[in-house]
Amino acid sequence: MKRECVEICPHCEQEITKKWDVEKNGYQITCPNCGKKIMLCDECLHSEDNEGMRCDWSEDLGCFRKPKETK
């Protein structure tokens, strides 16, 4: 189900509001302002499958929701 997602881009520091279906399309989007990939962290923290509201994001590794890179 698409819902309104709000996130601050860590690259350009602009607030992004986007209708997005995280269950279907995942938690990674492209910032419409700078074009870099960002994670929808707030959506993750409040999702039903993240009971402990945990965040394991790091600069080097990303997080458990980040899609695996394909070669």
Predicted model as a PDB file, atoms N, CA, C, CB and O in Angstrom, pLDDT in the B-factor column:
MODEL        1                                                                  
ATOM      1  N   MET A   1       0.834  -1.171   0.000  1.00 86.00           N  
ATOM      2  CA  MET A   1       0.000   0.000   0.000  1.00 86.00           C  
ATOM      3  C   MET A   1       0.892   1.252   0.000  1.00 86.00           C  
ATOM      4  CB  MET A   1      -0.956  -0.012   1.218  1.00 86.00           C  
ATOM      5  O   MET A   1       1.786   1.389   0.835  1.00 86.00           O  
ATOM      6  N   LYS A   2       0.639   2.144  -0.933  1.00 92.00           N  
ATOM      7  CA  LYS A   2       1.395   3.395  -0.970  1.00 92.00           C  
ATOM      8  C   LYS A   2       0.962   4.284   0.182  1.00 92.00           C  
ATOM      9  CB  LYS A   2       1.200   4.122  -2.322  1.00 92.00           C  
ATOM     10  O   LYS A   2      -0.222   4.403   0.496  1.00 92.00           O  
ATOM     11  N   ARG A   3       1.953   4.901   0.798  1.00 91.00           N  
ATOM     12  CA  ARG A   3       1.664   5.874   1.842  1.00 91.00           C  
ATOM     13  C   ARG A   3       2.666   7.023   1.710  1.00 91.00           C  
ATOM     14  CB  ARG A   3       1.732   5.218   3.268  1.00 91.00           C  
ATOM     15  O   ARG A   3       3.701   6.891   1.055  1.00 91.00           O  
ATOM     16  N   GLU A   4       2.348   8.121   2.326  1.00 95.00           N  
ATOM     17  CA  GLU A   4       3.224   9.281   2.245  1.00 95.00           C  
ATOM     18  C   GLU A   4       4.429   9.075   3.147  1.00 95.00           C  
ATOM     19  CB  GLU A   4       2.470  10.569   2.631  1.00 95.00           C  
ATOM     20  O   GLU A   4       4.279   8.875   4.352  1.00 95.00           O  
ATOM     21  N   CYS A   5       5.612   9.123   2.573  1.00 94.00           N  
ATOM     22  CA  CYS A   5       6.865   8.960   3.301  1.00 94.00           C  
ATOM     23  C   CYS A   5       7.585  10.301   3.317  1.00 94.00           C  
ATOM     24  CB  CYS A   5       7.757   7.849   2.659  1.00 94.00           C  
ATOM     25  O   CYS A   5       7.639  11.000   2.305  1.00 94.00           O  
ATOM     26  N   VAL A   6       8.133  10.650   4.465  1.00 95.00           N  
ATOM     27  CA  VAL A   6       8.875  11.899   4.608  1.00 95.00           C  
ATOM     28  C   VAL A   6      10.249  11.553   5.154  1.00 95.00           C  
ATOM     29  CB  VAL A   6       8.126  12.918   5.545  1.00 95.00           C  
ATOM     30  O   VAL A   6      10.370  10.829   6.142  1.00 95.00           O  
ATOM     31  N   GLU A   7      11.282  12.073   4.506  1.00 94.00           N  
ATOM     32  CA  GLU A   7      12.660  11.798   4.925  1.00 94.00           C  
ATOM     33  C   GLU A   7      13.510  13.015   4.584  1.00 94.00           C  
ATOM     34  CB  GLU A   7      13.225  10.503   4.233  1.00 94.00           C  
ATOM     35  O   GLU A   7      13.199  13.753   3.649  1.00 94.00           O  
ATOM     36  N   ILE A   8      14.571  13.224   5.333  1.00 95.00           N  
ATOM     37  CA  ILE A   8      15.556  14.260   5.020  1.00 95.00           C  
ATOM     38  C   ILE A   8      16.707  13.573   4.296  1.00 95.00           C  
ATOM     39  CB  ILE A   8      16.056  15.013   6.324  1.00 95.00           C  
ATOM     40  O   ILE A   8      17.260  12.591   4.790  1.00 95.00           O  
ATOM     41  N   CYS A   9      17.066  14.089   3.128  1.00 95.00           N  
ATOM     42  CA  CYS A   9      18.180  13.517   2.385  1.00 95.00           C  
ATOM     43  C   CYS A   9      19.479  13.870   3.110  1.00 95.00           C  
ATOM     44  CB  CYS A   9      18.200  14.034   0.909  1.00 95.00           C  
ATOM     45  O   CYS A   9      19.738  15.047   3.361  1.00 95.00           O  
ATOM     46  N   PRO A  10      20.302  12.872   3.451  1.00 91.00           N  
ATOM     47  CA  PRO A  10      21.554  13.165   4.145  1.00 91.00           C  
ATOM     48  C   PRO A  10      22.598  13.812   3.231  1.00 91.00           C  
ATOM     49  CB  PRO A  10      22.119  11.892   4.741  1.00 91.00           C  
ATOM     50  O   PRO A  10      23.611  14.324   3.710  1.00 91.00           O  
ATOM     51  N   HIS A  11      22.359  13.791   1.938  1.00 94.00           N  
ATOM     52  CA  HIS A  11      23.322  14.347   0.983  1.00 94.00           C  
ATOM     53  C   HIS A  11      23.071  15.825   0.706  1.00 94.00           C  
ATOM     54  CB  HIS A  11      23.273  13.569  -0.320  1.00 94.00           C  
ATOM     55  O   HIS A  11      24.002  16.629   0.755  1.00 94.00           O  
ATOM     56  N   CYS A  12      21.816  16.194   0.415  1.00 97.00           N  
ATOM     57  CA  CYS A  12      21.496  17.589   0.085  1.00 97.00           C  
ATOM     58  C   CYS A  12      20.706  18.290   1.190  1.00 97.00           C  
ATOM     59  CB  CYS A  12      20.710  17.645  -1.211  1.00 97.00           C  
ATOM     60  O   CYS A  12      20.445  19.490   1.111  1.00 97.00           O  
ATOM     61  N   GLU A  13      20.328  17.530   2.218  1.00 96.00           N  
ATOM     62  CA  GLU A  13      19.624  18.048   3.396  1.00 96.00           C  
ATOM     63  C   GLU A  13      18.252  18.644   3.076  1.00 96.00           C  
ATOM     64  CB  GLU A  13      20.471  19.094   4.068  1.00 96.00           C  
ATOM     65  O   GLU A  13      17.760  19.506   3.804  1.00 96.00           O  
ATOM     66  N   GLN A  14      17.643  18.187   1.998  1.00 97.00           N  
ATOM     67  CA  GLN A  14      16.296  18.634   1.638  1.00 97.00           C  
ATOM     68  C   GLN A  14      15.268  17.628   2.153  1.00 97.00           C  
ATOM     69  CB  GLN A  14      16.164  18.811   0.098  1.00 97.00           C  
ATOM     70  O   GLN A  14      15.513  16.422   2.154  1.00 97.00           O  
ATOM     71  N   GLU A  15      14.123  18.134   2.588  1.00 97.00           N  
ATOM     72  CA  GLU A  15      13.037  17.254   3.008  1.00 97.00           C  
ATOM     73  C   GLU A  15      12.344  16.704   1.765  1.00 97.00           C  
ATOM     74  CB  GLU A  15      12.023  18.007   3.927  1.00 97.00           C  
ATOM     75  O   GLU A  15      12.013  17.443   0.837  1.00 97.00           O  
ATOM     76  N   ILE A  16      12.134  15.398   1.770  1.00 94.00           N  
ATOM     77  CA  ILE A  16      11.505  14.728   0.641  1.00 94.00           C  
ATOM     78  C   ILE A  16      10.198  14.129   1.130  1.00 94.00           C  
ATOM     79  CB  ILE A  16      12.438  13.632   0.027  1.00 94.00           C  
ATOM     80  O   ILE A  16      10.158  13.464   2.165  1.00 94.00           O  
ATOM     81  N   THR A  17       9.137  14.366   0.386  1.00 95.00           N  
ATOM     82  CA  THR A  17       7.843  13.748   0.644  1.00 95.00           C  
ATOM     83  C   THR A  17       7.475  12.982  -0.609  1.00 95.00           C  
ATOM     84  CB  THR A  17       6.740  14.811   1.024  1.00 95.00           C  
ATOM     85  O   THR A  17       7.430  13.547  -1.702  1.00 95.00           O  
ATOM     86  N   LYS A  18       7.212  11.689  -0.448  1.00 94.00           N  
ATOM     87  CA  LYS A  18       6.950  10.853  -1.614  1.00 94.00           C  
ATOM     88  C   LYS A  18       5.935   9.773  -1.254  1.00 94.00           C  
ATOM     89  CB  LYS A  18       8.259  10.218  -2.142  1.00 94.00           C  
ATOM     90  O   LYS A  18       6.001   9.186  -0.174  1.00 94.00           O  
ATOM     91  N   LYS A  19       5.001   9.514  -2.158  1.00 95.00           N  
ATOM     92  CA  LYS A  19       4.086   8.373  -1.991  1.00 95.00           C  
ATOM     93  C   LYS A  19       4.859   7.135  -2.419  1.00 95.00           C  
ATOM     94  CB  LYS A  19       2.744   8.547  -2.838  1.00 95.00           C  
ATOM     95  O   LYS A  19       5.382   7.089  -3.533  1.00 95.00           O  
ATOM     96  N   TRP A  20       4.940   6.124  -1.545  1.00 95.00           N  
ATOM     97  CA  TRP A  20       5.800   4.976  -1.796  1.00 95.00           C  
ATOM     98  C   TRP A  20       5.228   3.752  -1.097  1.00 95.00           C  
ATOM     99  CB  TRP A  20       7.244   5.252  -1.321  1.00 95.00           C  
ATOM    100  O   TRP A  20       4.631   3.864  -0.025  1.00 95.00           O  
ATOM    101  N   ASP A  21       5.407   2.600  -1.695  1.00 94.00           N  
ATOM    102  CA  ASP A  21       4.992   1.325  -1.121  1.00 94.00           C  
ATOM    103  C   ASP A  21       6.247   0.570  -0.708  1.00 94.00           C  
ATOM    104  CB  ASP A  21       4.132   0.489  -2.134  1.00 94.00           C  
ATOM    105  O   ASP A  21       6.891  -0.069  -1.540  1.00 94.00           O  
ATOM    106  N   VAL A  22       6.600   0.643   0.580  1.00 91.00           N  
ATOM    107  CA  VAL A  22       7.830  -0.003   1.038  1.00 91.00           C  
ATOM    108  C   VAL A  22       7.752  -1.522   0.968  1.00 91.00           C  
ATOM    109  CB  VAL A  22       8.140   0.421   2.455  1.00 91.00           C  
ATOM    110  O   VAL A  22       8.769  -2.181   0.750  1.00 91.00           O  
ATOM    111  N   GLU A  23       6.564  -2.085   1.149  1.00 90.00           N  
ATOM    112  CA  GLU A  23       6.431  -3.538   1.077  1.00 90.00           C  
ATOM    113  C   GLU A  23       6.715  -4.048  -0.342  1.00 90.00           C  
ATOM    114  CB  GLU A  23       5.022  -3.966   1.523  1.00 90.00           C  
ATOM    115  O   GLU A  23       7.316  -5.108  -0.517  1.00 90.00           O  
ATOM    116  N   LYS A  24       6.287  -3.303  -1.327  1.00 93.00           N  
ATOM    117  CA  LYS A  24       6.470  -3.698  -2.721  1.00 93.00           C  
ATOM    118  C   LYS A  24       7.809  -3.232  -3.296  1.00 93.00           C  
ATOM    119  CB  LYS A  24       5.340  -3.148  -3.561  1.00 93.00           C  
ATOM    120  O   LYS A  24       8.462  -3.975  -4.030  1.00 93.00           O  
ATOM    121  N   ASN A  25       8.222  -1.993  -2.962  1.00 92.00           N  
ATOM    122  CA  ASN A  25       9.375  -1.367  -3.601  1.00 92.00           C  
ATOM    123  C   ASN A  25      10.611  -1.221  -2.727  1.00 92.00           C  
ATOM    124  CB  ASN A  25       8.988  -0.042  -4.084  1.00 92.00           C  
ATOM    125  O   ASN A  25      11.656  -0.777  -3.204  1.00 92.00           O  
ATOM    126  N   GLY A  26      10.507  -1.591  -1.450  1.00 89.00           N  
ATOM    127  CA  GLY A  26      11.665  -1.510  -0.566  1.00 89.00           C  
ATOM    128  C   GLY A  26      11.816  -0.152   0.098  1.00 89.00           C  
ATOM    129  O   GLY A  26      10.996   0.748  -0.086  1.00 89.00           O  
ATOM    130  N   TYR A  27      12.878  -0.029   0.869  1.00 89.00           N  
ATOM    131  CA  TYR A  27      13.104   1.150   1.700  1.00 89.00           C  
ATOM    132  C   TYR A  27      14.139   2.102   1.122  1.00 89.00           C  
ATOM    133  CB  TYR A  27      13.531   0.727   3.070  1.00 89.00           C  
ATOM    134  O   TYR A  27      14.512   3.076   1.776  1.00 89.00           O  
ATOM    135  N   GLN A  28      14.609   1.836  -0.094  1.00 91.00           N  
ATOM    136  CA  GLN A  28      15.592   2.711  -0.715  1.00 91.00           C  
ATOM    137  C   GLN A  28      14.936   3.469  -1.871  1.00 91.00           C  
ATOM    138  CB  GLN A  28      16.821   1.900  -1.211  1.00 91.00           C  
ATOM    139  O   GLN A  28      14.263   2.878  -2.715  1.00 91.00           O  
ATOM    140  N   ILE A  29      15.145   4.789  -1.891  1.00 93.00           N  
ATOM    141  CA  ILE A  29      14.625   5.620  -2.979  1.00 93.00           C  
ATOM    142  C   ILE A  29      15.762   6.492  -3.508  1.00 93.00           C  
ATOM    143  CB  ILE A  29      13.418   6.501  -2.496  1.00 93.00           C  
ATOM    144  O   ILE A  29      16.844   6.544  -2.922  1.00 93.00           O  
ATOM    145  N   THR A  30      15.505   7.166  -4.608  1.00 95.00           N  
ATOM    146  CA  THR A  30      16.439   8.136  -5.150  1.00 95.00           C  
ATOM    147  C   THR A  30      15.911   9.523  -4.823  1.00 95.00           C  
ATOM    148  CB  THR A  30      16.630   7.948  -6.688  1.00 95.00           C  
ATOM    149  O   THR A  30      14.748   9.829  -5.085  1.00 95.00           O  
ATOM    150  N   CYS A  31      16.756  10.353  -4.258  1.00 96.00           N  
ATOM    151  CA  CYS A  31      16.373  11.722  -3.907  1.00 96.00           C  
ATOM    152  C   CYS A  31      16.048  12.483  -5.192  1.00 96.00           C  
ATOM    153  CB  CYS A  31      17.513  12.441  -3.103  1.00 96.00           C  
ATOM    154  O   CYS A  31      16.868  12.523  -6.109  1.00 96.00           O  
ATOM    155  N   PRO A  32      14.861  13.084  -5.268  1.00 95.00           N  
ATOM    156  CA  PRO A  32      14.500  13.844  -6.466  1.00 95.00           C  
ATOM    157  C   PRO A  32      15.282  15.152  -6.606  1.00 95.00           C  
ATOM    158  CB  PRO A  32      13.021  14.143  -6.450  1.00 95.00           C  
ATOM    159  O   PRO A  32      15.281  15.760  -7.676  1.00 95.00           O  
ATOM    160  N   ASN A  33      15.943  15.585  -5.542  1.00 96.00           N  
ATOM    161  CA  ASN A  33      16.699  16.839  -5.581  1.00 96.00           C  
ATOM    162  C   ASN A  33      18.141  16.647  -6.052  1.00 96.00           C  
ATOM    163  CB  ASN A  33      16.697  17.480  -4.209  1.00 96.00           C  
ATOM    164  O   ASN A  33      18.615  17.376  -6.923  1.00 96.00           O  
ATOM    165  N   CYS A  34      18.841  15.657  -5.471  1.00 97.00           N  
ATOM    166  CA  CYS A  34      20.262  15.484  -5.802  1.00 97.00           C  
ATOM    167  C   CYS A  34      20.548  14.206  -6.584  1.00 97.00           C  
ATOM    168  CB  CYS A  34      21.081  15.483  -4.538  1.00 97.00           C  
ATOM    169  O   CYS A  34      21.641  14.053  -7.130  1.00 97.00           O  
ATOM    170  N   GLY A  35      19.581  13.284  -6.648  1.00 96.00           N  
ATOM    171  CA  GLY A  35      19.762  12.065  -7.427  1.00 96.00           C  
ATOM    172  C   GLY A  35      20.498  10.937  -6.730  1.00 96.00           C  
ATOM    173  O   GLY A  35      20.752   9.900  -7.342  1.00 96.00           O  
ATOM    174  N   LYS A  36      20.849  11.115  -5.461  1.00 95.00           N  
ATOM    175  CA  LYS A  36      21.560  10.062  -4.727  1.00 95.00           C  
ATOM    176  C   LYS A  36      20.558   9.149  -4.035  1.00 95.00           C  
ATOM    177  CB  LYS A  36      22.541  10.673  -3.691  1.00 95.00           C  
ATOM    178  O   LYS A  36      19.435   9.552  -3.731  1.00 95.00           O  
ATOM    179  N   LYS A  37      20.984   7.910  -3.791  1.00 91.00           N  
ATOM    180  CA  LYS A  37      20.134   6.928  -3.129  1.00 91.00           C  
ATOM    181  C   LYS A  37      20.102   7.202  -1.631  1.00 91.00           C  
ATOM    182  CB  LYS A  37      20.631   5.492  -3.409  1.00 91.00           C  
ATOM    183  O   LYS A  37      21.127   7.495  -1.016  1.00 91.00           O  
ATOM    184  N   ILE A  38      18.895   7.100  -1.050  1.00 90.00           N  
ATOM    185  CA  ILE A  38      18.719   7.269   0.385  1.00 90.00           C  
ATOM    186  C   ILE A  38      17.784   6.179   0.901  1.00 90.00           C  
ATOM    187  CB  ILE A  38      18.163   8.682   0.717  1.00 90.00           C  
ATOM    188  O   ILE A  38      17.037   5.568   0.138  1.00 90.00           O  
ATOM    189  N   MET A  39      17.839   5.953   2.190  1.00 90.00           N  
ATOM    190  CA  MET A  39      16.974   4.981   2.841  1.00 90.00           C  
ATOM    191  C   MET A  39      15.826   5.712   3.538  1.00 90.00           C  
ATOM    192  CB  MET A  39      17.776   4.117   3.852  1.00 90.00           C  
ATOM    193  O   MET A  39      15.990   6.821   4.046  1.00 90.00           O  
ATOM    194  N   LEU A  40      14.666   5.064   3.549  1.00 91.00           N  
ATOM    195  CA  LEU A  40      13.494   5.610   4.241  1.00 91.00           C  
ATOM    196  C   LEU A  40      13.528   5.115   5.688  1.00 91.00           C  
ATOM    197  CB  LEU A  40      12.150   5.186   3.524  1.00 91.00           C  
ATOM    198  O   LEU A  40      12.774   4.222   6.075  1.00 91.00           O  
ATOM    199  N   CYS A  41      14.404   5.707   6.460  1.00 87.00           N  
ATOM    200  CA  CYS A  41      14.655   5.256   7.829  1.00 87.00           C  
ATOM    201  C   CYS A  41      13.436   5.383   8.736  1.00 87.00           C  
ATOM    202  CB  CYS A  41      15.796   6.037   8.418  1.00 87.00           C  
ATOM    203  O   CYS A  41      13.177   4.496   9.549  1.00 87.00           O  
ATOM    204  N   ASP A  42      12.690   6.465   8.610  1.00 88.00           N  
ATOM    205  CA  ASP A  42      11.519   6.651   9.463  1.00 88.00           C  
ATOM    206  C   ASP A  42      10.467   5.577   9.182  1.00 88.00           C  
ATOM    207  CB  ASP A  42      10.918   8.052   9.254  1.00 88.00           C  
ATOM    208  O   ASP A  42       9.828   5.077  10.107  1.00 88.00           O  
ATOM    209  N   GLU A  43      10.289   5.226   7.917  1.00 89.00           N  
ATOM    210  CA  GLU A  43       9.354   4.149   7.565  1.00 89.00           C  
ATOM    211  C   GLU A  43       9.804   2.829   8.191  1.00 89.00           C  
ATOM    212  CB  GLU A  43       9.243   4.003   6.024  1.00 89.00           C  
ATOM    213  O   GLU A  43       8.982   2.065   8.696  1.00 89.00           O  
ATOM    214  N   CYS A  44      11.092   2.569   8.158  1.00 86.00           N  
ATOM    215  CA  CYS A  44      11.638   1.336   8.735  1.00 86.00           C  
ATOM    216  C   CYS A  44      11.398   1.290  10.241  1.00 86.00           C  
ATOM    217  CB  CYS A  44      13.145   1.221   8.435  1.00 86.00           C  
ATOM    218  O   CYS A  44      10.930   0.284  10.773  1.00 86.00           O  
ATOM    219  N   LEU A  45      11.722   2.384  10.918  1.00 86.00           N  
ATOM    220  CA  LEU A  45      11.575   2.411  12.379  1.00 86.00           C  
ATOM    221  C   LEU A  45      10.141   2.179  12.828  1.00 86.00           C  
ATOM    222  CB  LEU A  45      12.061   3.735  12.924  1.00 86.00           C  
ATOM    223  O   LEU A  45       9.913   1.643  13.913  1.00 86.00           O  
ATOM    224  N   HIS A  46       9.172   2.573  12.013  1.00 84.00           N  
ATOM    225  CA  HIS A  46       7.768   2.448  12.387  1.00 84.00           C  
ATOM    226  C   HIS A  46       7.042   1.295  11.691  1.00 84.00           C  
ATOM    227  CB  HIS A  46       7.060   3.728  12.085  1.00 84.00           C  
ATOM    228  O   HIS A  46       5.815   1.213  11.740  1.00 84.00           O  
ATOM    229  N   SER A  47       7.794   0.413  11.049  1.00 87.00           N  
ATOM    230  CA  SER A  47       7.151  -0.704  10.355  1.00 87.00           C  
ATOM    231  C   SER A  47       6.814  -1.830  11.334  1.00 87.00           C  
ATOM    232  CB  SER A  47       8.059  -1.232   9.228  1.00 87.00           C  
ATOM    233  O   SER A  47       7.474  -1.992  12.360  1.00 87.00           O  
ATOM    234  N   GLU A  48       5.785  -2.599  11.003  1.00 85.00           N  
ATOM    235  CA  GLU A  48       5.321  -3.677  11.878  1.00 85.00           C  
ATOM    236  C   GLU A  48       6.360  -4.772  12.059  1.00 85.00           C  
ATOM    237  CB  GLU A  48       4.050  -4.276  11.328  1.00 85.00           C  
ATOM    238  O   GLU A  48       6.397  -5.411  13.110  1.00 85.00           O  
ATOM    239  N   ASP A  49       7.209  -5.006  11.056  1.00 85.00           N  
ATOM    240  CA  ASP A  49       8.194  -6.077  11.175  1.00 85.00           C  
ATOM    241  C   ASP A  49       9.488  -5.628  11.861  1.00 85.00           C  
ATOM    242  CB  ASP A  49       8.513  -6.624   9.805  1.00 85.00           C  
ATOM    243  O   ASP A  49      10.470  -6.370  11.871  1.00 85.00           O  
ATOM    244  N   ASN A  50       9.497  -4.439  12.423  1.00 83.00           N  
ATOM    245  CA  ASN A  50      10.648  -3.942  13.178  1.00 83.00           C  
ATOM    246  C   ASN A  50      10.181  -3.655  14.607  1.00 83.00           C  
ATOM    247  CB  ASN A  50      11.267  -2.649  12.507  1.00 83.00           C  
ATOM    248  O   ASN A  50      10.135  -2.506  15.045  1.00 83.00           O  
ATOM    249  N   GLU A  51       9.837  -4.725  15.318  1.00 82.00           N  
ATOM    250  CA  GLU A  51       9.217  -4.621  16.642  1.00 82.00           C  
ATOM    251  C   GLU A  51      10.028  -3.791  17.629  1.00 82.00           C  
ATOM    252  CB  GLU A  51       9.006  -5.993  17.211  1.00 82.00           C  
ATOM    253  O   GLU A  51       9.455  -3.002  18.380  1.00 82.00           O  
ATOM    254  N   GLY A  52      11.326  -3.950  17.643  1.00 83.00           N  
ATOM    255  CA  GLY A  52      12.159  -3.229  18.597  1.00 83.00           C  
ATOM    256  C   GLY A  52      12.546  -1.836  18.134  1.00 83.00           C  
ATOM    257  O   GLY A  52      13.331  -1.152  18.791  1.00 83.00           O  
ATOM    258  N   MET A  53      11.992  -1.416  16.997  1.00 85.00           N  
ATOM    259  CA  MET A  53      12.355  -0.135  16.392  1.00 85.00           C  
ATOM    260  C   MET A  53      13.869   0.019  16.328  1.00 85.00           C  
ATOM    261  CB  MET A  53      11.737   1.029  17.181  1.00 85.00           C  
ATOM    262  O   MET A  53      14.419   1.063  16.678  1.00 85.00           O  
ATOM    263  N   ARG A  54      14.539  -1.059  15.867  1.00 84.00           N  
ATOM    264  CA  ARG A  54      15.995  -1.043  15.835  1.00 84.00           C  
ATOM    265  C   ARG A  54      16.501  -0.416  14.551  1.00 84.00           C  
ATOM    266  CB  ARG A  54      16.549  -2.453  15.982  1.00 84.00           C  
ATOM    267  O   ARG A  54      15.851  -0.475  13.507  1.00 84.00           O  
ATOM    268  N   CYS A  55      17.659   0.179  14.653  1.00 83.00           N  
ATOM    269  CA  CYS A  55      18.341   0.743  13.491  1.00 83.00           C  
ATOM    270  C   CYS A  55      19.805   0.342  13.595  1.00 83.00           C  
ATOM    271  CB  CYS A  55      18.173   2.313  13.415  1.00 83.00           C  
ATOM    272  O   CYS A  55      20.478   0.666  14.574  1.00 83.00           O  
ATOM    273  N   ASP A  56      20.295  -0.366  12.580  1.00 81.00           N  
ATOM    274  CA  ASP A  56      21.693  -0.794  12.585  1.00 81.00           C  
ATOM    275  C   ASP A  56      22.499  -0.090  11.490  1.00 81.00           C  
ATOM    276  CB  ASP A  56      21.781  -2.312  12.405  1.00 81.00           C  
ATOM    277  O   ASP A  56      23.537  -0.594  11.062  1.00 81.00           O  
ATOM    278  N   TRP A  57      22.027   1.062  11.042  1.00 78.00           N  
ATOM    279  CA  TRP A  57      22.671   1.791   9.966  1.00 78.00           C  
ATOM    280  C   TRP A  57      24.070   2.230  10.360  1.00 78.00           C  
ATOM    281  CB  TRP A  57      21.839   2.992   9.571  1.00 78.00           C  
ATOM    282  O   TRP A  57      24.302   2.657  11.491  1.00 78.00           O  
ATOM    283  N   SER A  58      25.000   2.121   9.419  1.00 77.00           N  
ATOM    284  CA  SER A  58      26.342   2.670   9.597  1.00 77.00           C  
ATOM    285  C   SER A  58      26.811   3.223   8.255  1.00 77.00           C  
ATOM    286  CB  SER A  58      27.337   1.584  10.141  1.00 77.00           C  
ATOM    287  O   SER A  58      26.342   2.795   7.200  1.00 77.00           O  
ATOM    288  N   GLU A  59      27.727   4.164   8.301  1.00 73.00           N  
ATOM    289  CA  GLU A  59      28.242   4.802   7.092  1.00 73.00           C  
ATOM    290  C   GLU A  59      28.853   3.771   6.133  1.00 73.00           C  
ATOM    291  CB  GLU A  59      29.287   5.866   7.461  1.00 73.00           C  
ATOM    292  O   GLU A  59      28.701   3.887   4.917  1.00 73.00           O  
ATOM    293  N   ASP A  60      29.535   2.778   6.674  1.00 75.00           N  
ATOM    294  CA  ASP A  60      30.238   1.786   5.848  1.00 75.00           C  
ATOM    295  C   ASP A  60      29.337   0.673   5.329  1.00 75.00           C  
ATOM    296  CB  ASP A  60      31.359   1.178   6.636  1.00 75.00           C  
ATOM    297  O   ASP A  60      29.478   0.243   4.185  1.00 75.00           O  
ATOM    298  N   LEU A  61      28.418   0.207   6.158  1.00 74.00           N  
ATOM    299  CA  LEU A  61      27.656  -0.993   5.816  1.00 74.00           C  
ATOM    300  C   LEU A  61      26.210  -0.745   5.396  1.00 74.00           C  
ATOM    301  CB  LEU A  61      27.661  -1.909   6.971  1.00 74.00           C  
ATOM    302  O   LEU A  61      25.562  -1.648   4.867  1.00 74.00           O  
ATOM    303  N   GLY A  62      25.699   0.450   5.620  1.00 74.00           N  
ATOM    304  CA  GLY A  62      24.285   0.678   5.334  1.00 74.00           C  
ATOM    305  C   GLY A  62      23.459   0.092   6.474  1.00 74.00           C  
ATOM    306  O   GLY A  62      23.762   0.314   7.646  1.00 74.00           O  
ATOM    307  N   CYS A  63      22.402  -0.666   6.122  1.00 80.00           N  
ATOM    308  CA  CYS A  63      21.562  -1.269   7.155  1.00 80.00           C  
ATOM    309  C   CYS A  63      20.979  -2.589   6.671  1.00 80.00           C  
ATOM    310  CB  CYS A  63      20.436  -0.310   7.561  1.00 80.00           C  
ATOM    311  O   CYS A  63      21.204  -3.000   5.533  1.00 80.00           O  
ATOM    312  N   PHE A  64      20.231  -3.245   7.542  1.00 80.00           N  
ATOM    313  CA  PHE A  64      19.673  -4.546   7.201  1.00 80.00           C  
ATOM    314  C   PHE A  64      18.616  -4.467   6.113  1.00 80.00           C  
ATOM    315  CB  PHE A  64      19.086  -5.184   8.424  1.00 80.00           C  
ATOM    316  O   PHE A  64      18.272  -5.494   5.527  1.00 80.00           O  
ATOM    317  N   ARG A  65      18.097  -3.304   5.827  1.00 82.00           N  
ATOM    318  CA  ARG A  65      17.085  -3.128   4.780  1.00 82.00           C  
ATOM    319  C   ARG A  65      17.674  -2.757   3.415  1.00 82.00           C  
ATOM    320  CB  ARG A  65      16.104  -2.065   5.203  1.00 82.00           C  
ATOM    321  O   ARG A  65      16.983  -2.822   2.399  1.00 82.00           O  
ATOM    322  N   LYS A  66      18.930  -2.376   3.397  1.00 77.00           N  
ATOM    323  CA  LYS A  66      19.548  -1.931   2.143  1.00 77.00           C  
ATOM    324  C   LYS A  66      19.615  -3.093   1.160  1.00 77.00           C  
ATOM    325  CB  LYS A  66      20.967  -1.356   2.397  1.00 77.00           C  
ATOM    326  O   LYS A  66      20.065  -4.183   1.512  1.00 77.00           O  
ATOM    327  N   PRO A  67      19.167  -2.861  -0.069  1.00 71.00           N  
ATOM    328  CA  PRO A  67      19.228  -3.945  -1.068  1.00 71.00           C  
ATOM    329  C   PRO A  67      20.664  -4.374  -1.310  1.00 71.00           C  
ATOM    330  CB  PRO A  67      18.583  -3.502  -2.396  1.00 71.00           C  
ATOM    331  O   PRO A  67      21.582  -3.554  -1.265  1.00 71.00           O  
ATOM    332  N   LYS A  68      20.854  -5.656  -1.565  1.00 64.00           N  
ATOM    333  CA  LYS A  68      22.180  -6.177  -1.877  1.00 64.00           C  
ATOM    334  C   LYS A  68      22.611  -5.633  -3.230  1.00 64.00           C  
ATOM    335  CB  LYS A  68      22.191  -7.737  -1.873  1.00 64.00           C  
ATOM    336  O   LYS A  68      21.819  -5.574  -4.171  1.00 64.00           O  
ATOM    337  N   GLU A  69      23.867  -5.237  -3.315  1.00 60.00           N  
ATOM    338  CA  GLU A  69      24.401  -4.722  -4.568  1.00 60.00           C  
ATOM    339  C   GLU A  69      24.515  -5.856  -5.574  1.00 60.00           C  
ATOM    340  CB  GLU A  69      25.772  -4.046  -4.348  1.00 60.00           C  
ATOM    341  O   GLU A  69      24.925  -6.965  -5.231  1.00 60.00           O  
ATOM    342  N   THR A  70      24.153  -5.573  -6.810  1.00 46.00           N  
ATOM    343  CA  THR A  70      24.295  -6.564  -7.870  1.00 46.00           C  
ATOM    344  C   THR A  70      25.434  -6.166  -8.783  1.00 46.00           C  
ATOM    345  CB  THR A  70      22.987  -6.716  -8.669  1.00 46.00           C  
ATOM    346  O   THR A  70      25.669  -4.981  -9.019  1.00 46.00           O  
ATOM    347  N   LYS A  71      26.128  -7.145  -9.290  1.00 44.00           N  
ATOM    348  CA  LYS A  71      27.273  -6.885 -10.163  1.00 44.00           C  
ATOM    349  C   LYS A  71      26.878  -6.908 -11.603  1.00 44.00           C  
ATOM    350  CB  LYS A  71      28.368  -7.886  -9.925  1.00 44.00           C  
ATOM    351  O   LYS A  71      27.721  -6.708 -12.478  1.00 44.00           O  
TER     352      LYS A  71                                                      
ENDMDL                                                                          
END                                                                             
